[in-house]
């Protein structure tokens, strides 16, 4: 069978990676692959794709084998082992009085390496800690510092919407989010309300940003003049969802439907006297 591409994910909401294979595989199949960390158990997130569909400039690693019963049992065993190892590591970190907060622990499938993920506000000198951990766990040790977003992804929780956090339920990787997205959606710039469990801007600010950008093209700009009820009025706000425009005239403020106003070409209101 010709080689094809397999998109593999190593946990439910982790980033996906491409591997090559000549095995007959389908979406949802569990496989064993070798990564830079060592042997790992992954899952196909889609059916195989033909290599000819992609312009590859690098050689991909091949899938080792379809996961057998022993692999699946070992994976479950390693998860339980990781929970105990995390508690042991926390005690050792406490003894060394290091400024680091351990978040999670993972073993490679063959348990040749254990990865401890932690957060810290400062740079941590863990050279002595590494020696101690190596003597306790008898395998290669990796201490990986992660950011607040990655911590929320691992720990999970509920968002302000009442649903499980996006990052821990379906987001494979993080997209860039900026304060301009909140402004584009005309949200009140209250950092507490537009920040997630991680303390960073809400990932969901990106979901509707393109839609708002597109829909706002139908509306007049805030501060511009439009014609309503045969009068020239000033636009002071928008409600894109309800198709409403907030207008002001002679001190009176009201909301009117977008269909009820006439957007004027710039020359028709360029020299309009300012309202007092």
C-alpha positions in Angstrom: 0.0 0.0 0.0 1.3 3.5 -0.8 2.3 5.8 1.9 -0.4 8.2 3.1 -0.6 11.0 5.7 -2.1 10.5 9.2 -3.1 13.4 11.4 -2.4 12.3 15.0 -3.4 13.9 18.3 -2.0 12.8 21.7 -4.7 14.0 24.0 -8.3 15.1 23.5 -7.6 18.8 22.9 -3.9 18.8 22.1 -2.3 20.0 18.9 -2.3 17.5 16.0 0.7 16.4 14.0 1.2 14.6 10.7 2.9 11.2 10.3 3.3 8.9 7.3 2.0 5.4 7.2 1.4 2.5 4.8 -1.0 0.9 7.3 -4.7 0.7 6.7 -6.1 3.1 9.3 -9.2 5.0 10.0 -10.3 8.0 12.1 -10.4 7.1 15.8 -7.7 4.3 15.5 -5.1 4.3 18.3 -1.5 4.1 17.1 2.0 4.1 18.6 4.4 6.7 17.2 7.9 8.0 18.1 8.2 11.7 18.8 11.0 13.8 20.1 9.8 12.9 23.6 9.8 9.1 22.9 7.2 6.5 22.2 3.7 7.9 22.5 0.1 6.7 22.1 -1.9 8.8 19.7 -5.3 8.8 17.9 -6.2 9.5 14.3 -8.4 12.6 14.2 -9.3 12.1 10.5 -9.1 9.5 7.8 -5.8 9.0 5.9 -4.9 11.5 3.2 -2.8 11.1 0.1 0.6 12.6 0.3 0.2 14.1 -3.2 -2.4 16.5 -1.7 0.4 18.3 0.2 3.6 20.0 -0.8 5.9 18.5 1.8 9.4 19.9 2.2 10.5 17.6 5.0 10.4 13.9 5.7 7.7 12.7 8.1 8.2 10.1 10.8 6.3 6.9 10.2 3.7 5.4 12.5 5.3 2.5 14.4 2.2 0.2 14.7 -1.4 0.0 15.5 -1.8 0.1 19.3 -2.5 -3.3 20.7 -4.2 -4.3 24.0 -0.9 -4.2 25.9 -0.2 -0.6 24.6 -3.6 0.6 25.8 -3.2 -1.0 29.2 0.2 0.5 29.6 -1.1 3.9 28.7 -3.8 3.6 31.5 -1.2 2.4 33.9 1.1 5.3 33.1 -1.7 7.8 33.7 -2.2 6.4 37.2 1.6 6.3 37.8 1.8 10.0 36.6 -0.6 11.1 39.3 1.5 9.5 42.0 4.7 10.9 40.5 3.2 14.4 40.5 2.5 14.2 44.3 6.0 12.9 45.0 7.6 15.7 42.9 5.5 18.3 44.7 7.0 17.1 48.0 10.5 17.3 46.6 9.9 20.8 45.2 8.6 21.8 48.6 11.8 20.5 50.3 14.0 22.5 47.9 11.8 25.6 48.5 11.6 26.4 44.8 9.2 29.0 43.4 7.4 26.7 41.0 3.9 25.4 40.9 3.6 21.9 39.4 0.5 21.5 37.1 0.7 18.0 35.6 2.9 15.0 34.9 3.1 12.7 31.8 5.0 9.6 31.0 6.0 8.4 27.6 4.4 5.1 26.6 7.6 3.2 27.4 8.1 5.2 30.6 11.6 6.1 29.5 10.9 9.7 30.2 8.6 11.7 32.6 7.6 15.3 31.9 6.6 17.6 34.7 4.8 20.8 33.7 5.0 23.8 36.0 4.3 27.5 36.2 6.5 30.2 37.8 6.7 33.9 37.8 10.5 33.8 37.9 13.3 31.8 36.3 13.9 28.7 38.4 17.3 27.1 39.0 16.3 23.4 39.2 19.7 21.8 38.5 19.8 20.1 41.9 16.1 19.3 41.7 16.8 17.4 38.4 19.5 15.3 40.0 17.1 14.4 42.9 14.2 13.5 40.5 16.5 11.4 38.3 17.6 9.4 41.4 13.9 8.9 42.5 12.2 8.1 39.2 15.1 6.3 37.5 14.4 7.7 34.0 14.9 10.8 32.0 13.4 13.9 33.4 11.9 17.0 31.6 10.8 20.1 33.5 8.7 22.2 31.2 7.6 25.7 32.1 4.2 26.6 30.7 2.2 29.8 30.6 -1.2 30.6 32.1 -3.1 29.6 29.0 -1.5 26.2 28.9 -2.2 25.8 32.6 -5.9 26.4 32.0 -6.0 24.0 29.1 -4.6 21.3 31.3 -6.5 22.0 34.5 -9.8 22.9 32.8 -12.8 24.6 34.5 -15.9 26.6 33.6 -15.9 29.8 31.6 -18.0 32.9 32.4 -20.5 31.5 29.9 -21.1 28.5 32.2 -19.6 26.0 29.7 -16.3 24.1 30.0 -13.3 26.2 28.9 -12.8 26.2 25.1 -9.1 25.5 25.5 -9.8 22.3 27.5 -12.7 21.1 25.5 -12.0 21.6 21.7 -9.3 24.2 20.9 -6.3 22.3 19.6 -4.0 25.4 19.7 -4.2 29.0 20.7 -4.9 31.8 18.2 -3.8 35.4 18.7 -6.4 37.5 20.5 -6.1 41.3 20.8 -7.9 44.1 22.7 -8.9 45.5 19.2 -11.2 42.5 18.8 -13.1 43.6 21.9 -13.3 47.1 20.5 -14.4 45.9 17.1 -17.3 44.0 18.8 -18.1 47.2 20.8 -17.6 45.5 24.2 -17.0 47.5 27.3 -13.2 47.4 27.9 -13.5 45.9 31.4 -10.5 43.6 31.7 -12.1 41.4 34.3 -15.1 40.7 32.1 -13.2 40.1 28.9 -10.5 37.9 30.5 -10.7 34.1 30.9 -9.7 31.8 33.7 -6.1 32.1 32.6 -6.1 35.9 33.2 -5.6 36.5 29.5 -8.1 37.9 26.9 -11.0 35.5 26.2 -10.2 33.1 23.3 -13.9 33.5 22.2 -13.3 37.1 21.3 -11.9 35.8 18.0 -14.8 33.6 17.1 -17.2 36.5 16.0 -14.6 39.1 15.1 -14.6 38.5 11.4 -18.4 38.5 11.4 -18.6 41.8 13.2 -16.1 43.3 10.8 -18.2 42.1 7.8 -21.5 43.2 9.3 -20.3 46.6 10.4 -19.6 47.5 6.7 -23.4 47.9 6.3 -23.5 50.5 9.1 -22.5 54.1 9.2 -19.4 55.0 11.2 -19.9 56.2 14.8 -19.6 60.0 14.7 -20.8 60.3 11.1 -24.0 62.1 10.0 -27.0 60.3 8.5 -30.5 61.4 7.3 -33.4 60.2 9.4 -37.0 61.5 9.2 -35.8 64.3 6.8 -33.3 65.5 9.4 -29.5 65.3 9.5 -28.6 63.4 12.7 -25.4 62.1 14.3 -24.6 58.5 14.8 -23.5 57.8 18.4 -23.7 54.0 18.6 -24.5 50.7 16.9 -26.1 47.5 17.8 -25.0 45.1 15.0 -26.9 42.1 16.4 -30.3 43.9 16.4 -29.6 46.1 13.3 -30.1 49.3 15.3 -28.4 52.6 15.1 -28.2 55.0 18.0 -28.7 58.6 16.8 -28.6 62.0 18.4 -30.4 65.2 17.3 -30.9 68.4 19.3 -30.0 66.6 22.5 -32.5 63.8 21.9 -31.1 60.2 21.7 -33.0 57.3 20.2 -32.4 53.9 18.6 -33.7 53.4 15.0 -33.6 50.5 12.6 -30.8 50.5 10.1 -33.4 50.4 7.3 -34.9 53.8 8.5 -31.8 55.8 8.0 -30.0 57.1 4.8 -26.2 57.0 4.8 -25.0 60.2 3.2 -22.0 60.5 0.9 -19.2 62.5 2.6 -19.8 65.6 0.6 -23.4 65.9 1.7 -22.6 66.4 5.4 -19.0 67.5 5.3 -19.8 71.1 6.3 -22.8 70.4 8.5 -22.7 72.7 11.6 -22.0 70.9 14.8 -24.8 70.3 17.3 -24.7 72.5 20.4 
